[in-house]
Structure formats: C-alpha cells, structure tokens
C-alpha cells in the first residue's frame, strides 16, 4: 500500500474567510447568522443580569413565549427590528444599527 503524500500549502493559496465565503456566495448569509447569534446572546445575557425569565420577558413585551424563543434562537433570523428594540428596552439596553 502506497503512502499518501502530504500536500504542501502555500500562503499565496490561502484566502481570508471573507473572500472564501464571498467566492462560495455565502458571505451575506453567514454575516446575517453571525449578527443574529450575537444579538440573541446579548439579550440573553442582559436577561440573566436582570434576573428575567423568558416568560417574564414575554409578559413585559406583551407577546408569547414562543416569540421570545424565536428571538433568543441564534439560528432563527426572522425577528423584526421592532421586536429587537422592544426586547432591548426591557432589558435596559438600546438597539443600534449602522451601515458601514
């Protein structure tokens, strides 16, 4: 049985993650998921700091626990800006968006 040769890598053949994702047509999708993950984590952490449960947040937002579940689910990108703003306000934060 012949041994496999290790393929040598050259720095000039390496891409940045951004360029790789762009070449695969996945950069925008990846960025959207990453933003949602960060927002869900930040809201979750702020809830912990305020000792606020999902049910408590839902009650204060006058919405359902399933809506809060979607809000805190990092893989669910279908959350409106209005929902994010209301949740942020209740946990003592504000939502800031910017184009860069």
N, C-alpha and C positions, 0 to 999 in steps of 0.2 A: 504494500500500500504506500503510495507516494505521499510525502508530507506536503501540506498546503503552505505556500509561501505567504508570508505576511505582506500585505500591500503597504508600501510606504506612502505616507501622507506628506503633502507639501503644503506649506502655509498659503501659497498662492491659490490653491484649490479650495480653501476653506471660505465659507461665506458667513456673514453675520446671520443671526436668527431672523432679523427683519428681512434681509434680502432673500433668504431661503423661503420664508413664508410668502413673501411677495411673488416669488417665482412659481410657487405652488398655487397661487391665487387664494391664499388663506389668511393673509395678514389682517384684513379688516375684521374677519370673523374672530380671529384669535384675540385681537385687541378688545373687541366688544365683550368677549367672555372674561378677559382679564379685568376689565373695568367693573363688570358686574360682580366678580368674585371679591374685589377689594371693597366695593360698596356694601355687599352683604356682610363681609367680615367687620367692617367699621360699625355698621348698625348693630350687629350682634354684640360687639364689644361695648358699645355705648349702652345697650340694654343691660348688660351684666353690671356695668358701673352704676346704673340707676336701679339695679335690682328689679328689673321689669321683665316679666314673662311674655311669651308670645300672646297669650290670652289677654294679658294686661295691655299690651301694645294694640292689639286688635280692638279692644274695648275703647281705648282712648282715641283711636283713629276712626271709630265707628265703622268697622269693617269686619270681615270674617277671619278666623284663624287660618283658613286655607290661603287667603290673600297674603297674610303675614308669612306663611310658609313659602309662597312663591317669591316674596320679597327677600327672604333670607336664603333662598336656594341659589347658590352661585351658578348653577347651570341653567336657570330659567331667566332668559333675557327679556321676557315680556312683562316688564314693570314700567309703569308710566312715570314721567318726571314728577307729576303731581303726587303720586304715592310716595316717591322717594323724598320729596320736600316735606310732606306731612310727617313721615316717619322721622326724618332728621330733626324736625322742630320738636317733636315729642321727646326725643332722647337728648335734647339740649344742644343740638348741632344745627348747622345750616348746610344746604347743598350748594356747591359752587361748580359751575360748568364753565369751560373756556375753550375756545378754538385756538389751537397752536399751529 
